[in-house]
Amino acid sequence: MKTQIIEELGQGSILLPALVAEGLAANDRIKVRMSALQAAAQHAQEPSRPANDLGVESQTAGIAPAGIAALIGGAHPIGQGRLAAPDLAKLMQEIADDAATMVRAVGAGAGNEGERAQARLDAIRAAGLLDAAGEIELSRIARLTGVADAGGDSLHRLVMDLHKQLNRLAASCSEEALDGAHVFGLHSEDRPAVAAFMKGLNATRGLKFNHPGLDTMATRAGGRLLIQNDIGTTDAHVVVIAVKKNAVTVTYTDVHLARAKFFISLFDAFEATWSGLDRHTAAGLGEDNSFYLVTGQYQGDHAADRNEFLAALGAALVFLIDWNKARKLLRTWVAKDDAAHILEWAARQRIGHRGFLELGGNDLLGSAVRNAAPTRIGFGERLDQALGRNAAIDFLKASLRASTEALLAGRSVRTVRDQIEADLMRHLDRVDGALLAAVLRQIGLAHDLVASISRHIAALRAGQPADGKLLTQRCGVIEQKADKIAIESRNEVDRLNARPLIGQLIDRAEEAIDELEQAAFIASLMPDMTDPSLLAALAELCAVAETATEVAASGVAAAIDVPEGRRADSEDALSAVTRLIDAEHAADSRERATTALVFCGGFDVATSLSVIELARAVERATDRFAAFGHLLRRHIMIDLAA
């Protein structure tokens, strides 16, 4: 009665907030009812397929779930292209009433728009599309629920247009702004919930930068608080949150299934239950005329729990904007799953990806590759192939962080480009460091070989049993392990397009190991009664070779840290090179002294040959380490010049 008299007095605008709230509630109901029509058609055509009863969606929209479920479950074909269902006539009338409620609300705030909408609704009625009967043609369901192509119209298209107009009206007629949300008709108990949602939203809103979106409206309808956010600009991308006491129901729609799953993943810290990911079809939405609907429910023990969940919902929305665009970009540099994990990490760290896209995204990475590593990373080559998976993921995470922090701080694009290029160089240096670590393992095995030979000679000098067969077997296993490391390391050098010098270091280390394994074989053949003077000379030579392996290891370890700019490490590495050359000279002298002893001692042929060949093999190993040292020096000088 009050509504009627106020309208008669020409003061209908005073009712606008309530009418808009009713229109928005009608929008929720009509969408569920049109979905029920679609589900009924699908069940009638495929009765063996499990039917979605839209229970959660019905309850959220304030519709009795049992009636919708009965209609869908009871739908059955009654002839070619027709179906019947329980209370179908009632559903059709309710759809018509909901549409009329939305038109009325729009007309109250925008008369011309309301008249046009009414004319469209009248045309739909005149075509018989809303006739209330117990049976309906499948083609009529398609016309009602589809989004017509250009030049045509449909109820679904009308509802979408009315929804947009209602959103604009809600913003323009809001009683107040609450922390940035347009709100009207709230009860006192609604305000903390809206404030909690907006606290989360405002905490991350800045991360969308210049992208439109994240407008929020809140109102009370049907005995509950409704919070709606438009997220971005995609028609089918929206979130509606219903709050009743400490219970929260989230309805989320998206054209991208992967993004919908991503959205759900952000709330794993809460005991919320999620249903759906159901595929709905509507011509004109998404790449394949489909979108996905997700419903989440959270029951808090206290208002504080509820508000924490609402804040998390608000904070998460900015990370949905351009999510699929960012994922596609990252997929050109790393694997698909890794791209999604990077975006999830960025959301949890409250870094996001919009800053990265704002500054050029792919251009930033492409520029870094061209400027920092044109010979290391080929055109179209993925970063995980050039850097390794973990390093590539770390680099991309750092790029997202650098972009966001630069935009927030007002730094220039040039600064970000320089930072990303420098970070790429550091990762490439770490790739080299990882390969040098493999070289270090090779040298460690070389040390094990020398130590085994030294122990065998020490046993002979002490007159103890020396098992030559065991020595050969043990050193053979060590050499095989070293060969495996060398093969794998060469493959990595080729795959990562690393410095050729590293491949040469691997070769020299392998050659030294081969010489030492040969020395071990010869040592195993030495007579047990070899002259003590010869054994002493060989022991001294092995001690020099053992020192050479230790010096080479310390030099490589220091070289790994040189790219980090540590001056002391570069000095240690260069000092190791000098000591390797000194070791080679010392080994040469010891080998000649041993040879002289053999020639002057008048020993038997077996003893003479075994001692001379053993000494030569060990000395050749030190030669290889001297060559290794020269290569290591070149590698270090390249790093120092960078």
C-alpha positions as CSV (number, residue, x, y, z in Angstrom):
1,M,0.0,0.0,0.0
2,K,2.8,2.4,0.9
3,T,4.5,1.6,-2.4
4,Q,1.4,2.4,-4.4
5,I,0.7,5.7,-2.7
6,I,4.2,6.9,-3.0
7,E,4.2,6.1,-6.7
8,E,0.9,7.9,-7.1
9,L,2.5,10.9,-5.5
10,G,5.3,10.8,-8.1
11,Q,8.0,10.1,-5.5
12,G,8.8,6.6,-6.8
13,S,12.5,7.4,-6.7
14,I,12.5,7.1,-2.9
15,L,11.7,3.4,-3.4
16,L,14.6,2.9,-5.9
17,P,17.1,1.3,-3.4
18,A,14.5,-1.3,-2.4
19,L,13.4,-1.9,-6.0
20,V,17.0,-2.4,-7.1
21,A,17.5,-4.8,-4.3
22,E,14.4,-6.7,-5.4
23,G,15.6,-6.6,-9.0
24,L,19.0,-8.0,-8.1
25,A,17.4,-10.8,-6.0
26,A,15.1,-11.5,-9.1
27,N,18.3,-11.7,-11.2
28,D,19.7,-14.4,-8.9
29,R,16.4,-16.3,-9.0
30,I,15.9,-16.1,-12.8
31,K,19.4,-17.4,-13.5
32,V,18.8,-20.4,-11.3
33,R,15.4,-21.1,-13.0
34,M,16.9,-20.8,-16.5
35,S,19.7,-23.2,-15.4
36,A,16.9,-25.5,-14.3
37,L,15.4,-25.4,-17.7
38,Q,18.7,-26.3,-19.3
39,A,19.3,-29.1,-16.7
40,A,15.8,-30.5,-17.4
41,A,16.4,-30.5,-21.1
42,Q,19.7,-32.3,-20.6
43,H,18.1,-34.9,-18.2
44,A,15.2,-35.5,-20.6
45,Q,17.6,-36.3,-23.4
46,E,20.1,-38.2,-21.3
47,P,18.2,-39.7,-18.4
48,S,21.1,-42.1,-17.5
49,R,23.5,-39.2,-16.9
50,P,23.5,-37.9,-13.3
51,A,21.6,-34.7,-13.1
52,N,22.7,-31.5,-11.3
53,D,19.8,-30.6,-8.9
54,L,21.1,-27.0,-8.4
55,G,20.4,-27.5,-4.7
56,V,23.1,-25.1,-3.4
57,E,22.3,-22.5,-6.1
58,S,18.6,-22.7,-5.3
59,Q,19.2,-22.2,-1.6
60,T,21.5,-19.3,-2.2
61,A,19.0,-17.6,-4.5
62,G,16.2,-18.1,-1.9
63,I,14.3,-20.7,-3.9
64,A,13.0,-24.0,-2.4
65,P,15.6,-26.6,-3.6
66,A,13.1,-29.5,-3.5
67,G,10.9,-28.0,-6.2
68,I,13.8,-27.4,-8.6
69,A,15.2,-30.8,-8.0
70,A,11.8,-32.4,-8.6
71,L,11.4,-30.5,-11.9
72,I,14.8,-31.5,-13.2
73,G,14.6,-35.1,-12.1
74,G,11.1,-35.6,-13.4
75,A,11.8,-34.1,-16.9
76,H,11.0,-36.5,-19.7
77,P,10.5,-36.4,-23.4
78,I,6.9,-36.5,-24.8
79,G,7.6,-36.5,-28.5
80,Q,10.1,-35.3,-31.0
81,G,11.8,-32.2,-29.6
82,R,9.5,-31.7,-26.6
83,L,9.6,-32.5,-22.9
84,A,7.3,-32.3,-19.8
85,A,8.3,-31.8,-16.2
86,P,6.6,-31.4,-12.8
87,D,5.5,-27.8,-12.1
88,L,6.9,-26.6,-15.4
89,A,4.1,-24.1,-15.9
90,K,4.8,-22.6,-12.5
91,L,8.5,-22.3,-13.3
92,M,7.7,-20.5,-16.6
93,Q,5.4,-18.1,-14.8
94,E,8.1,-17.4,-12.1
95,I,10.6,-16.7,-14.8
96,A,8.3,-14.2,-16.4
97,D,7.6,-12.6,-13.0
98,D,11.3,-12.3,-12.2
99,A,12.0,-10.7,-15.6
100,A,9.1,-8.2,-14.9
101,T,10.6,-7.4,-11.5
102,M,13.9,-6.6,-13.0
103,V,12.3,-4.4,-15.7
104,R,10.3,-2.6,-13.1
105,A,13.4,-1.8,-11.0
106,V,15.3,-0.5,-14.1
107,G,12.3,1.6,-15.1
108,A,12.1,3.2,-11.6
109,G,15.6,4.6,-12.0
110,A,16.0,5.0,-15.8
111,G,12.7,5.5,-17.5
112,N,13.9,5.2,-21.1
113,E,15.9,2.1,-20.4
114,G,12.9,0.6,-18.6
115,E,10.6,1.3,-21.5
116,R,13.1,-0.4,-24.0
117,A,13.4,-3.3,-21.7
118,Q,9.7,-3.7,-21.3
119,A,9.3,-3.6,-25.1
120,R,11.8,-6.4,-25.4
121,L,10.1,-8.4,-22.8
122,D,6.7,-7.9,-24.5
123,A,8.2,-9.1,-27.8
124,I,9.5,-12.3,-26.0
125,R,6.0,-12.8,-24.5
126,A,4.3,-12.2,-27.9
127,A,6.5,-14.8,-29.5
128,G,5.1,-17.4,-27.0
129,L,8.5,-18.0,-25.5
130,L,7.2,-17.5,-21.9
131,D,3.9,-19.4,-22.2
132,A,3.2,-21.2,-19.0
133,A,2.4,-24.9,-19.7
134,G,3.3,-28.3,-18.5
135,E,5.4,-29.0,-21.6
136,I,7.9,-27.1,-23.7
137,E,9.9,-27.5,-26.9
138,L,13.6,-28.0,-26.6
139,S,14.1,-25.3,-29.2
140,R,12.2,-22.8,-27.0
141,I,14.5,-23.6,-24.1
142,A,17.5,-22.9,-26.3
143,R,16.0,-19.6,-27.4
144,L,15.2,-18.5,-23.9
145,T,18.5,-19.5,-22.3
146,G,20.9,-18.7,-25.1
147,V,22.6,-15.4,-25.8
148,A,21.4,-14.4,-29.3
149,D,23.7,-13.4,-32.0
150,A,23.9,-9.8,-33.2
151,G,20.6,-8.6,-34.5
152,G,18.6,-11.1,-32.4
153,D,17.3,-11.1,-28.8
154,S,16.7,-13.6,-26.1
155,L,15.5,-13.7,-22.5
156,H,19.1,-14.5,-21.3
157,R,20.4,-11.4,-23.2
158,L,17.7,-9.2,-21.7
159,V,18.5,-10.5,-18.2
160,M,22.2,-9.8,-18.7
161,D,21.5,-6.2,-19.9
162,L,19.0,-5.6,-17.0
163,H,21.6,-6.9,-14.6
164,K,24.2,-4.4,-15.8
165,Q,21.7,-1.6,-15.6
166,L,20.7,-2.6,-12.1
167,N,24.4,-2.5,-11.1
168,R,24.7,1.0,-12.4
169,L,21.6,2.1,-10.6
170,A,22.7,0.5,-7.4
171,A,25.9,2.5,-7.6
172,S,24.1,5.7,-8.3
173,C,21.3,5.4,-5.7
174,S,23.4,3.9,-2.9
175,E,22.6,5.3,0.5
176,E,26.4,5.5,1.3
177,A,29.8,4.3,0.5
178,L,31.2,1.9,3.1
179,D,35.0,1.6,2.7
180,G,34.6,1.9,-1.1
181,A,31.5,-0.3,-1.5
182,H,28.2,1.0,-2.7
183,V,25.7,-0.1,-0.1
184,F,22.0,0.4,0.6
185,G,19.4,-1.2,2.8
186,L,21.9,-2.6,5.2
187,H,21.1,-3.6,8.8
188,S,23.5,-2.8,11.6
189,E,24.8,-6.4,11.7
190,D,25.7,-6.3,8.0
191,R,28.2,-3.5,8.3
192,P,31.1,-5.4,9.9
193,A,30.8,-8.1,7.2
194,V,31.0,-5.6,4.4
195,A,33.8,-3.8,6.2
196,A,35.7,-7.1,6.5
197,F,35.3,-7.9,2.8
198,M,36.4,-4.4,1.8
199,K,39.4,-4.5,4.1
200,G,40.7,-7.5,2.2
201,L,39.8,-6.0,-1.2
202,N,41.4,-2.6,-0.4
203,A,44.5,-4.3,0.9
204,T,45.3,-5.7,-2.7
205,R,43.2,-3.4,-4.9
206,G,46.3,-1.4,-5.9
207,L,47.8,-4.5,-7.6
208,K,45.3,-4.1,-10.5
209,F,47.1,-0.8,-11.4
210,N,45.3,0.7,-14.4
211,H,42.9,-2.2,-15.1
212,P,39.2,-1.5,-14.5
213,G,37.2,-3.6,-12.1
214,L,36.6,-4.6,-8.5
215,D,33.5,-2.4,-8.0
216,T,31.5,-3.7,-5.1
217,M,27.9,-3.4,-4.1
218,A,26.2,-4.6,-1.0
219,T,22.5,-4.7,0.0
220,R,20.1,-6.7,2.1
221,A,17.6,-8.9,0.3
222,G,15.7,-12.0,1.3
223,G,16.8,-11.9,4.9
224,R,20.6,-12.0,4.1
225,L,23.4,-9.7,3.1
226,L,24.4,-9.8,-0.5
227,I,27.9,-8.6,-1.6
228,Q,28.6,-8.5,-5.3
229,N,31.9,-7.7,-7.1
230,D,32.3,-7.3,-10.9
231,I,36.0,-8.5,-10.7
232,G,37.1,-7.4,-14.2
233,T,35.4,-6.7,-17.5
234,T,34.4,-10.2,-18.7
235,D,30.6,-10.7,-18.8
236,A,30.5,-14.1,-17.2
237,H,33.2,-13.3,-14.6
238,V,31.4,-12.4,-11.3
239,V,31.3,-13.2,-7.7
240,V,28.2,-13.0,-5.4
241,I,28.6,-13.5,-1.7
242,A,25.6,-14.2,0.6
243,V,26.0,-13.7,4.3
244,K,23.5,-14.9,6.9
245,K,24.8,-14.6,10.5
246,N,28.2,-16.4,10.4
247,A,27.4,-18.5,7.3
248,V,28.9,-17.4,4.0
249,T,27.9,-18.7,0.5
250,V,30.1,-17.8,-2.5
251,T,28.8,-18.1,-6.0
252,Y,31.5,-17.6,-8.6
253,T,31.3,-17.9,-12.4
254,D,34.2,-17.9,-14.9
255,V,34.7,-18.8,-18.5
256,H,38.1,-20.4,-17.7
257,L,38.0,-23.7,-15.8
258,A,41.7,-23.4,-14.8
259,R,41.1,-19.9,-13.3
260,A,38.1,-21.2,-11.3
261,K,40.3,-24.0,-9.8
262,F,42.9,-21.4,-9.0
263,F,40.3,-19.2,-7.2
264,I,39.3,-22.2,-5.1
265,S,42.9,-23.0,-4.3
266,L,43.5,-19.6,-2.6
267,F,41.2,-20.6,0.3
268,D,42.8,-23.9,1.4
269,A,43.5,-22.4,4.8
270,F,39.7,-22.3,5.5
271,E,37.4,-25.2,6.1
272,A,35.1,-24.2,3.2
273,T,33.4,-26.7,1.0
274,W,33.3,-26.1,-2.7
275,S,30.9,-27.7,-5.2
276,G,30.3,-27.2,-8.9
277,L,32.9,-26.5,-11.5
278,D,29.9,-27.4,-13.6
279,R,29.9,-26.4,-17.2
280,H,27.1,-24.2,-18.4
281,T,26.5,-23.1,-21.9
282,A,25.3,-19.8,-23.3
283,A,26.0,-18.6,-26.8
284,G,28.2,-15.6,-26.8
285,L,30.1,-16.3,-23.5
286,G,33.6,-17.7,-23.6
287,E,35.6,-19.2,-26.4
288,D,33.3,-22.3,-26.7
289,N,30.0,-20.7,-25.5
290,S,30.5,-22.1,-22.0
291,F,31.2,-20.9,-18.5
292,Y,31.8,-22.6,-15.1
293,L,29.9,-22.1,-11.9
294,V,31.4,-22.7,-8.5
295,T,29.6,-22.5,-5.1
296,G,31.5,-22.3,-1.8
297,Q,30.1,-22.5,1.7
298,Y,31.8,-21.5,4.9
299,Q,30.3,-21.7,8.4
300,G,32.2,-19.7,10.9
301,D,32.0,-20.4,14.6
302,H,32.2,-16.7,15.4
303,A,31.8,-13.4,13.5
304,A,35.6,-13.0,13.6
305,D,36.0,-16.3,11.7
306,R,33.4,-15.2,9.1
307,N,35.0,-11.8,8.7
308,E,38.5,-13.4,8.2
309,F,37.0,-15.5,5.4
310,L,35.3,-12.5,3.8
311,A,38.6,-10.5,4.0
312,A,40.4,-13.4,2.2
313,L,37.7,-13.4,-0.5
314,G,38.1,-9.7,-1.0
315,A,41.9,-9.9,-1.1
316,A,41.9,-12.7,-3.7
317,L,39.8,-11.0,-6.4
318,V,42.5,-8.8,-7.8
319,F,44.6,-11.9,-8.7
320,L,41.8,-13.1,-11.0
321,I,42.1,-10.1,-13.3
322,D,44.0,-11.0,-16.5
323,W,45.0,-14.3,-14.8
324,N,44.6,-16.4,-18.0
325,K,46.5,-13.8,-20.0
326,A,49.4,-14.1,-17.6
327,R,49.2,-17.9,-17.5
328,K,49.4,-18.0,-21.3
329,L,52.4,-15.7,-21.3
330,L,54.3,-17.7,-18.7
331,R,53.5,-20.9,-20.5
332,T,55.8,-19.8,-23.3
333,W,58.7,-19.8,-20.9
334,V,58.0,-22.7,-18.5
335,A,55.7,-25.7,-18.4
336,K,51.9,-25.2,-18.1
337,D,51.6,-26.5,-14.5
338,D,54.6,-24.4,-13.4
339,A,53.0,-21.3,-14.9
340,A,49.9,-21.8,-12.8
341,H,52.1,-22.5,-9.7
342,I,54.0,-19.2,-10.2
343,L,50.7,-17.3,-10.4
344,E,49.5,-19.0,-7.2
345,W,52.7,-18.1,-5.5
346,A,52.4,-14.5,-6.6
347,A,48.9,-14.3,-5.2
348,R,49.8,-15.8,-1.9
349,Q,52.7,-13.4,-1.6
350,R,50.4,-10.5,-2.6
351,I,52.6,-9.6,-5.5
352,G,50.2,-10.6,-8.3
353,H,50.9,-10.5,-12.1
354,R,49.2,-7.3,-13.2
355,G,52.3,-5.2,-12.6
356,F,54.3,-7.6,-14.8
357,L,51.7,-7.3,-17.6
358,E,51.5,-3.6,-17.1
359,L,55.2,-3.2,-17.8
360,G,55.2,-5.3,-20.9
361,G,55.4,-8.9,-19.6
362,N,56.7,-10.8,-22.6
363,D,58.7,-7.8,-23.8
364,L,60.4,-7.6,-20.4
365,L,61.6,-11.2,-20.6
366,G,62.4,-11.0,-24.3
367,S,64.5,-7.9,-23.8
368,A,66.4,-9.5,-20.9
369,V,67.2,-12.6,-23.0
370,R,68.3,-10.5,-26.0
371,N,70.5,-8.2,-23.9
372,A,71.9,-10.6,-21.3
373,A,72.1,-14.0,-23.0
374,P,71.7,-13.8,-26.8
375,T,74.0,-16.8,-27.3
376,R,72.8,-18.8,-24.4
377,I,69.0,-18.8,-25.0
378,G,67.7,-19.2,-28.5
379,F,64.7,-17.7,-30.0
380,G,61.6,-19.5,-28.8
381,E,63.6,-21.5,-26.3
382,R,61.9,-22.0,-22.9
383,L,63.7,-20.7,-19.8
384,D,63.4,-24.0,-18.0
385,Q,65.4,-25.6,-20.9
386,A,68.1,-22.9,-20.6
387,L,68.3,-22.5,-16.8
388,G,66.7,-25.7,-15.5
389,R,63.2,-25.9,-14.1
390,N,63.8,-24.6,-10.5
391,A,66.0,-21.7,-11.7
392,A,63.5,-20.7,-14.4
393,I,60.7,-20.6,-11.8
394,D,62.8,-18.6,-9.4
395,F,63.7,-16.1,-12.1
396,L,60.1,-15.6,-13.2
397,K,58.9,-15.2,-9.6
398,A,61.6,-12.5,-9.2
399,S,60.5,-10.8,-12.4
400,L,56.9,-10.6,-11.1
401,R,58.1,-9.2,-7.8
402,A,60.4,-6.7,-9.4
403,S,57.6,-5.4,-11.7
404,T,55.1,-5.0,-8.9
405,E,57.5,-3.3,-6.6
406,A,58.8,-1.0,-9.3
407,L,55.2,0.2,-10.2
408,L,54.2,0.6,-6.6
409,A,57.4,2.7,-5.9
410,G,57.1,4.7,-9.1
411,R,60.3,3.5,-10.6
412,S,61.0,3.6,-14.4
413,V,60.5,0.7,-16.8
414,R,64.2,1.0,-17.6
415,T,65.1,0.3,-14.0
416,V,63.0,-2.9,-14.0
417,R,64.5,-4.0,-17.3
418,D,68.0,-3.6,-15.9
419,Q,67.0,-5.5,-12.7
420,I,65.5,-8.4,-14.6
421,E,68.5,-8.6,-17.0
422,A,70.9,-8.6,-14.0
423,D,68.8,-11.3,-12.4
424,L,68.9,-13.4,-15.6
425,M,72.7,-13.1,-15.7
426,R,72.9,-14.3,-12.0
427,H,70.8,-17.3,-12.9
428,L,73.0,-18.1,-15.9
429,D,76.0,-17.8,-13.6
430,R,74.3,-20.2,-11.2
431,V,73.9,-22.6,-14.1
432,D,77.6,-22.4,-14.7
433,G,78.1,-22.9,-11.0
434,A,76.0,-26.0,-10.9
435,L,78.1,-27.4,-13.8
436,L,81.3,-26.5,-12.0
437,A,79.9,-28.4,-9.0
438,A,79.8,-31.5,-11.2
439,V,83.5,-30.8,-12.1
440,L,84.2,-30.6,-8.4
441,R,82.7,-34.1,-7.9
442,Q,84.9,-35.4,-10.7
443,I,88.0,-34.0,-8.9
444,G,86.8,-35.6,-5.7
445,L,86.8,-39.0,-7.4
446,A,90.3,-38.3,-8.8
447,H,91.4,-37.7,-5.2
448,D,89.9,-41.0,-4.2
449,L,91.9,-42.7,-6.9
450,V,95.2,-41.2,-5.8
451,A,94.5,-42.0,-2.2
452,S,93.8,-45.6,-3.1
453,I,97.1,-45.9,-4.9
454,S,98.9,-44.2,-2.0
455,R,97.4,-46.7,0.5
456,H,98.5,-49.6,-1.7
457,I,102.1,-48.4,-1.9
458,A,102.1,-47.7,1.8
459,A,101.1,-51.3,2.5
460,L,103.9,-52.6,0.2
461,R,106.4,-50.3,2.1
462,A,105.2,-51.7,5.4
463,G,105.5,-55.3,4.2
464,Q,101.7,-55.8,4.7
465,P,99.4,-57.7,2.4
466,A,98.4,-55.6,-0.6
467,D,95.5,-56.9,-2.7
468,G,96.1,-55.7,-6.2
469,K,92.9,-57.2,-7.5
470,L,90.8,-55.3,-4.9
471,L,92.7,-52.1,-5.8
472,T,91.8,-52.6,-9.5
473,Q,88.2,-53.4,-8.8
474,R,87.7,-50.4,-6.4
475,C,89.4,-47.9,-8.8
476,G,87.4,-49.3,-11.7
477,V,84.1,-48.5,-9.9
478,I,85.4,-45.0,-9.2
479,E,86.3,-44.4,-12.8
480,Q,82.9,-45.6,-14.0
481,K,81.2,-43.2,-11.6
482,A,83.4,-40.4,-12.9
483,D,82.6,-41.3,-16.5
484,K,78.8,-41.1,-15.8
485,I,79.3,-37.6,-14.2
486,A,81.3,-36.5,-17.3
487,I,78.7,-37.7,-19.7
488,E,75.8,-36.1,-17.8
489,S,77.7,-32.9,-17.4
490,R,78.5,-32.7,-21.1
491,N,74.8,-33.2,-21.9
492,E,73.9,-30.4,-19.6
493,V,76.6,-28.1,-21.1
494,D,75.0,-28.7,-24.6
495,R,71.4,-28.5,-23.4
496,L,72.0,-25.3,-21.4
497,N,74.4,-23.8,-24.0
498,A,76.9,-23.2,-21.2
499,R,80.4,-21.8,-21.7
500,P,82.5,-24.1,-23.8
501,L,85.3,-23.7,-21.2
502,I,83.2,-25.7,-18.8
503,G,83.1,-28.6,-21.2
504,Q,86.8,-28.4,-21.6
505,L,87.3,-28.5,-17.8
506,I,85.1,-31.6,-17.7
507,D,87.4,-33.2,-20.4
508,R,90.6,-32.4,-18.6
509,A,89.3,-33.8,-15.3
510,E,88.2,-36.9,-17.1
511,E,91.6,-37.3,-18.7
512,A,93.3,-37.0,-15.3
513,I,91.0,-39.7,-13.9
514,D,91.7,-42.0,-16.8
515,E,95.4,-41.6,-16.1
516,L,95.0,-42.3,-12.4
517,E,92.8,-45.4,-13.1
518,Q,95.6,-46.7,-15.4
519,A,98.1,-45.9,-12.6
520,A,96.0,-48.0,-10.2
521,F,96.0,-50.9,-12.6
522,I,99.8,-50.8,-13.0
523,A,100.2,-50.5,-9.2
524,S,98.2,-53.7,-8.8
525,L,100.8,-55.5,-10.9
526,M,103.9,-54.4,-8.9
527,P,105.8,-57.2,-7.3
528,D,105.4,-57.4,-3.5
529,M,109.1,-57.3,-3.0
530,T,109.7,-54.0,-4.8
531,D,112.7,-52.1,-3.6
532,P,111.9,-49.7,-0.7
533,S,113.7,-46.8,-2.4
534,L,111.5,-47.2,-5.4
535,L,108.4,-47.3,-3.3
536,A,109.5,-44.2,-1.4
537,A,109.9,-42.3,-4.7
538,L,106.5,-43.4,-5.9
539,A,104.9,-42.4,-2.5
540,E,106.4,-38.9,-2.9
541,L,105.0,-38.7,-6.5
542,C,101.6,-39.8,-5.4
543,A,101.7,-37.2,-2.6
544,V,102.2,-34.5,-5.2
545,A,99.3,-35.8,-7.3
546,E,97.1,-35.9,-4.2
547,T,98.0,-32.3,-3.5
548,A,97.2,-31.4,-7.1
549,T,93.6,-32.8,-6.7
550,E,93.1,-30.9,-3.5
551,V,94.3,-27.7,-5.0
552,A,92.1,-28.2,-8.1
553,A,89.1,-28.8,-5.9
554,S,89.7,-25.6,-3.8
555,G,90.2,-23.6,-7.1
556,V,86.9,-24.8,-8.5
557,A,85.1,-24.2,-5.3
558,A,86.4,-20.6,-5.2
559,A,85.6,-20.1,-8.9
560,I,81.9,-21.0,-8.2
561,D,81.6,-18.0,-5.9
562,V,83.5,-15.5,-8.2
563,P,80.3,-14.3,-10.0
564,E,78.9,-13.2,-6.7
565,G,81.5,-10.5,-6.7
566,R,83.7,-11.9,-3.9
567,R,87.2,-10.6,-4.4
568,A,88.7,-13.1,-1.9
569,D,87.3,-16.0,-3.9
570,S,88.8,-14.8,-7.2
571,E,92.2,-14.4,-5.5
572,D,91.9,-17.9,-4.0
573,A,90.9,-19.4,-7.4
574,L,93.8,-17.7,-9.2
575,S,96.2,-18.8,-6.5
576,A,95.1,-22.4,-7.0
577,V,95.9,-22.1,-10.7
578,T,99.5,-21.2,-9.8
579,R,99.8,-24.0,-7.3
580,L,98.5,-26.5,-9.9
581,I,101.3,-25.5,-12.2
582,D,103.8,-25.8,-9.4
583,A,102.4,-29.3,-8.6
584,E,102.9,-30.3,-12.2
585,H,106.6,-29.2,-12.1
586,A,107.1,-31.1,-8.8
587,A,105.6,-34.2,-10.2
588,D,107.8,-34.0,-13.3
589,S,110.8,-33.8,-11.1
590,R,109.7,-36.7,-9.0
591,E,108.9,-38.8,-12.1
592,R,112.4,-38.2,-13.5
593,A,114.0,-39.0,-10.1
594,T,112.1,-42.3,-10.0
595,T,113.1,-43.1,-13.6
596,A,116.8,-42.5,-12.7
597,L,116.5,-44.8,-9.7
598,V,115.2,-47.6,-12.0
599,F,117.9,-47.2,-14.6
600,C,120.7,-47.1,-12.0
601,G,119.4,-49.9,-9.7
602,G,119.7,-52.9,-11.9
603,F,116.2,-54.2,-11.0
604,D,114.3,-57.0,-12.8
605,V,112.2,-56.2,-15.8
606,A,108.8,-56.5,-14.1
607,T,109.8,-54.2,-11.3
608,S,111.4,-51.7,-13.6
609,L,108.5,-51.5,-16.1
610,S,105.8,-51.3,-13.4
611,V,107.6,-48.5,-11.5
612,I,108.4,-46.5,-14.6
613,E,104.8,-46.8,-16.1
614,L,103.2,-46.1,-12.7
615,A,105.3,-42.9,-12.3
616,R,104.6,-41.8,-15.9
617,A,100.8,-42.3,-15.5
618,V,100.7,-40.3,-12.2
619,E,102.8,-37.5,-13.8
620,R,100.5,-37.4,-16.8
621,A,97.6,-36.9,-14.5
622,T,99.3,-33.9,-13.0
623,D,99.9,-32.6,-16.5
624,R,96.2,-32.8,-17.1
625,F,95.6,-30.9,-13.9
626,A,98.0,-28.2,-15.0
627,A,96.0,-27.8,-18.2
628,F,92.9,-27.8,-16.1
629,G,94.4,-24.9,-14.2
630,H,95.0,-22.8,-17.3
631,L,91.4,-23.3,-18.4
632,L,90.1,-22.4,-14.9
633,R,92.1,-19.2,-15.1
634,R,90.4,-18.2,-18.4
635,H,87.0,-19.0,-16.9
636,I,87.7,-16.8,-13.8
637,M,88.9,-13.9,-15.9
638,I,85.7,-14.0,-18.0
639,D,83.7,-13.7,-14.7
640,L,85.9,-10.9,-13.4
641,A,85.5,-9.0,-16.7
642,A,81.6,-9.3,-16.7
